[in-house]
Amino acid sequence: MSWPYAAGGMYSTVGDLLRWDEALATGDLWSADARGTMIEPIETITDVGGLGYAWGVYVADALGETVVVHGGSIDGFRTVFLRHPDRDVTVAILENWEDSGDLEATALAIARLVLGG
């Protein structure tokens, strides 16, 4: 696809996602203060289940603890990346089917299973 520019030509591997996740979890990309600011909700988005919206990510609750979620889609592809910053748990779902349901809910359900809930 040429019309979405970079969003149409991106790809990733599991190794790339692991490196991204590790960079988010450490000080490689930003300071602890900047990381904290990024995930501090600045408003509540009611049309997506009342999730908090922070600086480019949604902030949700899983078993009483904060998780950070970001997803995206483009013709034929969808993705969600969920990070539980306090427990070092990440769920990434990549799919090439647009109508499989609510990926964010699926990621939260997987996180709950991993976290013991």
N, C-alpha and C positions, 0 to 999 in steps of 0.2 A: 504494500500500500504506500502510495506517495503522499496522499492528502494529509495524514496526521503528522508528517515530518518525523522527528525522532521517535515518537511514541509508536509509530508503525514499523520501525525497523529494529526495535530493541529485542534482545534475548538475554537469557541468563542461564546459569547452571546451578546445581545444588551447591557446588563449591563457592560460586560467586555469592549466593545468598548467605552461606555460612560466614564468609568474610565480611559481608555487609552487617550481618547480625553482630559479629564480634566487634566491629568498629563502632556500632551503636552502643554496645555494652561497656566499652572502655573509653578512655580519654583520647583515642586516636583521632576522632573527628571533632570533638568539642569538649569543653570543660564540664565538670559535674553540674555547675550552676546553669550552664546553657542547656544541658540535657534536662534538668529539672524544669526550666522555663518552658521548653518545648512541649512537655507533656502536661502542663498546668492548664486545665480547661478554661477557656475564655468565654464560652457560651454553650448553651444546651441546644441541640438540634432535634426538634420534636419530630420531624418527618423521617428520621432514621432511628426511631426507637428511643429517643431521649438521650442519646449518647452525648457526652461532652465533646466539644470541638476545641482543640488546642492549636498549636502552630503547625498546621498541615496534616494533623493526625486526629483520629477520634480516640477518645479515652472512655473505656468501659469498665465495668465491674465484673470480676469472675471470682466467686467464692469470697466476696468481701475485700478483694484486693484489686489494685489497678492493673489494667492491661491497655496497651497502646495498639491501635489497629489502623491500617491503611490498605485500601483496596483500589482496584481500577479495572477498567474494561475497555475494549475496542472490538470492533466487528469480529466475532467468533472467539474471543479470548477474554478470560477474566482471571483476576488474581486477588489474593488477600494475604497480608503479612501482619501477624499478630505477635506482639512481644510482651512478655510479662517481666518487667524490669527488675522486680525484687527477687524473683526466683530463678532467673536465667532460663526461662522457657520461651521458645519461639515456635510458632506454627505458621508455615507458609503453604498456601494452596495455589497451584497454578493449573488452569484448565483451558481446554480449547472447545468448550461448549457453553453457550451463553445462557441457557435456561435450566441450569441444574439446581436452582434454589438460592437461598440466602447464604452466601459464602462466609459472611461475617459470623452468622449464627453457628455455622458448622465449625469455624475456627474456634469460637468461644466454647463450643461443646467439647472439642478435642482438648483445649486448654484445661477445662474443668476435669476431664478424665485424667490428664497428666498430673494435675495438681491434687488429685485425690477426692474429687467431689462428685 
